[in-house]
């Protein structure tokens, strides 16, 4: 990420402690100020727990969301937590309050999404398609870093799963290439404007063809075709997309002109013994 005049992280970025991909590595993705985590961000502990919330001078502060991993597996339990900002996670920060998130109603776990278009950067409408929009199911996992603007820290964890990606920072084609390289079964791009209530034109598009990415291997600098289901989801649905929960994405048989409508159904995460947890299925 960007740095200040003294070479310290300053702005949106990511930091990793330990070997990338190691089971007990920790990392942070979010805002920095003068080299410290400061502002909104996501922190993963060596135990695999994930905190999403605010930081001040490197320490978690105020309310946020904590996902605790159960028994070393993929299942998680969600909590609403609050920190006093006195210690960093590396110093053993623990929440002042910790309340388990309640079970959501079925209607709250069904979210409308829009398929992402695929087509050339300079092309006619007839050159764009939704051929990749096939039904897919599997566990949800957030890309690390969330913008998927560089090869993923958690590539092994993403393999065979539906990967959540934050909108912004880089083009959709770069996000797609990085997520596909990680072996994902599908990609959900989460919007960046919490005030939007409905999907608006133009439709998000993964452009085909080469793109400027001198930092990536040659094989990742071009999108020859969109091969995994890729959808766009409104920011307001983000709190329902629980990491570790099983999700099913399907698409409408008939959609409005120029759109490919669909929906995500998210099963409750956190309960061990979920039957299909860990298995991914795609239907053409």
Secondary structure, DSSP 4 states (H G I P E B T S, - for coil): --B-TTS-B-EEEEEEESSTT-TT-EEEEEEEETTEEEEEEEEE-TTS-EEEEEEETTEEEEEEEEEEESTTSS-EEEEEEEEESSS-GGGT---SEEEEPPPPPGGGGEEEEEEPEEEETT--GGG-B-TT--EEEEEEEE-SSTT--SS-TTHHHHTTSEEEEES-SS-HHHHHHHHHHTT-SEEEEEPS-TT--S--SSPPEEEEEE---TTS-GGGSEE----SEEEEE-GGGGGG--TT-EEEEEE-SS--TT--EEEEEEPPPS-S--SSTT--EEE-
